[in-house]
Amino acid sequence: MTDSIPKKPLKKGSLVFVDRENYIKSIEALASDDDLPNYVFEGPGEILSVKEEYAQVRWRRPVPDVWLKLDQLKEYTQ
């Protein structure tokens, strides 16, 4: 039997990147710039805070922090 390993929930301190497919389908994408920078899709960004279904993400660049839905983020692994 192969039981799937449960997915760890994203939390403060998690390293993440934006899942392009989930983001493009979202209502947030309609309200944002069409051309997001590649670094958000490549990662890593660090979750600074989680409130309900949103996470505040800081990128390792001199840019402002952003709030994104947790279902649009995936855990970053090298």
NORVEN-V291351 format. One line per field, one symbol per residue. ss: DSSP state (H for helix, E for strand, - for the rest). burial: I if it has 9 or more other ideal C-beta (glycine too) atoms within 8 Angstrom, else O. A space follows every 10 residues. Layout:
BEGIN
ss=???
burial=???
END
This chain:
BEGIN
ss=---------- ----EEEE-H HHHH--HHHH --------HH HH--EEEEEE E--EEEEEE- -----EEEEH HHEEE---
burial=OOOOOOOOOI OOOIIIIIIO OIIOOIOIIO OOOOOIOOOI IOIOIIIIOI OOOIIIIOIO OOOOOOOIII OIIOIIOO
END
